[in-house]
Amino acid sequence: MKVILYTDVKHVGEMGDVKNVAAGYARNYLFPRSLAVPYNAETVAYFESKKEEIEARKAQKREESKSLKEKLESLTIELTMPAGNNGKLYGAVTNLTIANWFDANGYEIERKKIEIPGATFKQVGKYTFKVHLYETTVAEVNLTIVAQKTEETAAESKASKKEAKKEEAPAAEETKSE
């Protein structure tokens, strides 16, 4: 069934778009919520009169996505994750992990718009990933994954420092006696 979207509908389209959808989806979801209207001569004429307004709105979205792209590309995200001594993460960094970071830092970016090469990051290191913003605007964001100091690694580092001090102390005494 052909419909014209009355407002932006997630995963379907934007205001003024003509879409082919299932009849039941249109009848049971889009029409009762006033998200779309049937495609006919009256509705086409109505949306033709609103064409300038719709184009202005789309142009504003393009500008917002360009400015957001500049902000994101100048940004370097640093995530601290638990990892083993070899740098392998306990778990993985996924698009959900990054989306949660964006939410916590005031960015409204959907998880599905984040594209990670290979689906996940499983090692400590520096990476880049893509964020699809609007239409063809894509931002490449830098990500640094740092190993979190766990209690075990902190205890191991303290023990190794104590051993180093013990080894230095006898060496210092030998130099004094000479």
C-alpha positions in Angstrom: 0.0 0.0 0.0 1.4 3.4 -0.9 1.4 6.0 1.8 2.9 9.5 2.4 4.6 9.9 5.7 3.1 12.7 7.8 6.0 12.8 10.3 9.4 11.1 10.6 9.0 7.4 11.3 12.0 5.5 12.5 13.2 2.8 10.1 10.6 3.9 7.5 11.4 7.4 6.3 10.9 11.1 6.8 8.1 13.5 6.5 6.8 13.8 2.9 8.4 10.5 1.7 6.2 8.2 -0.4 6.6 4.7 0.8 5.3 1.3 0.0 4.3 -0.5 3.2 2.2 -3.5 4.1 -1.5 -2.8 4.2 -1.8 -4.1 7.8 1.1 -2.0 9.0 -0.5 1.1 7.4 -4.0 0.3 8.6 -3.1 -0.8 12.2 -0.1 1.3 13.0 0.6 4.3 10.8 -2.9 5.6 10.2 -4.3 5.4 13.8 -1.2 7.2 15.1 -1.4 9.9 12.3 2.1 9.0 11.2 1.0 8.6 7.5 -1.8 9.3 5.1 -3.0 7.3 2.1 -1.4 8.2 -1.2 -4.1 9.9 -3.3 -4.6 13.1 -5.3 -5.6 15.2 -2.2 -2.7 14.2 0.0 -0.2 14.6 -2.9 -1.5 18.2 -3.5 -1.2 18.9 0.3 2.4 17.7 0.5 3.3 19.6 -2.7 2.2 22.8 -1.0 4.4 21.9 2.0 7.4 20.9 -0.1 9.4 24.1 0.7 8.9 23.5 4.4 10.0 19.9 4.2 13.1 20.8 2.1 14.0 23.5 4.6 13.7 20.9 7.4 15.9 18.4 5.6 18.5 21.1 4.9 18.6 22.0 8.6 19.2 18.3 9.4 22.0 18.2 6.9 23.7 21.2 8.5 23.3 19.7 12.0 24.8 16.4 10.8 27.8 18.3 9.3 28.5 20.2 12.5 28.1 16.9 14.6 30.5 15.2 12.1 33.1 17.9 12.8 32.7 17.5 16.6 32.9 13.7 16.4 35.9 13.6 14.2 37.8 16.0 16.5 36.9 13.7 19.5 39.0 10.9 20.8 37.0 8.5 23.0 38.9 6.8 25.8 37.3 3.7 27.3 38.8 1.9 30.3 38.0 -1.8 30.2 39.1 -4.8 32.3 41.9 -6.7 30.4 44.4 -9.4 30.9 48.2 -8.8 31.0 48.5 -9.6 27.3 46.0 -6.8 26.4 43.1 -9.0 25.6 39.8 -7.6 27.0 37.6 -9.5 29.3 34.6 -9.2 27.0 34.5 -6.8 24.1 33.7 -3.2 23.1 30.6 -3.2 20.9 28.4 -0.6 19.4 26.3 -0.7 22.5 29.3 0.1 24.7 30.1 3.1 22.5 26.4 4.2 22.4 26.3 4.1 26.2 29.4 6.3 26.3 27.7 8.8 23.8 24.6 8.9 26.0 26.6 9.5 29.2 28.4 12.4 27.5 25.4 14.2 26.0 25.4 12.9 22.4 22.2 11.5 20.9 23.5 8.7 18.6 21.6 5.5 18.1 23.4 2.2 18.5 22.5 1.1 15.0 24.2 4.1 13.5 27.6 3.0 14.9 29.6 0.8 12.6 32.5 -1.1 14.1 34.8 -3.0 11.7 34.7 -6.6 12.6 31.7 -6.0 14.9 33.8 -5.7 18.1 37.1 -4.6 19.5 38.7 -7.3 21.7 42.2 -5.8 22.4 43.6 -2.8 24.1 44.7 -0.2 21.6 43.7 2.6 19.2 40.9 2.2 16.7 38.6 4.1 14.5 34.9 3.4 13.8 32.2 5.0 11.7 29.0 6.8 12.8 26.3 7.2 10.1 24.6 10.5 10.8 22.2 11.7 8.1 21.8 10.5 4.5 25.4 10.0 3.3 27.2 11.9 6.2 29.6 9.6 8.0 32.0 10.5 10.8 35.1 8.6 11.6 35.7 8.6 15.3 39.0 7.7 17.1 38.7 5.3 20.0 41.4 4.4 22.6 40.9 1.3 24.8 42.9 1.3 27.9 43.3 -1.6 30.3 41.7 -1.2 33.7 43.9 -1.9 36.7 42.3 -4.7 38.5 43.0 -5.6 42.1 45.2 -8.5 41.0 47.3 -6.4 38.6 47.6 -3.7 41.3 48.8 -6.3 43.9 51.3 -7.7 41.4 52.7 -4.3 40.6 53.1 -3.5 44.3 54.8 -6.9 44.9 57.2 -6.3 42.0 58.0 -2.7 43.3 58.8 -4.2 46.8 61.1 -6.8 45.2 62.9 -4.1 43.2 63.4 -2.0 46.4 64.8 -5.1 48.2 67.3 -5.7 45.3 68.3 -2.1 45.3 69.0 -1.9 49.0 71.8 -4.5 49.1 73.3 -3.0 46.0 73.4 0.4 47.7 75.0 -1.1 50.8 77.8 -2.7 48.7 78.6 0.6 47.1 78.9 2.3 50.5 81.2 -0.3 51.9 83.6 0.0 49.0 
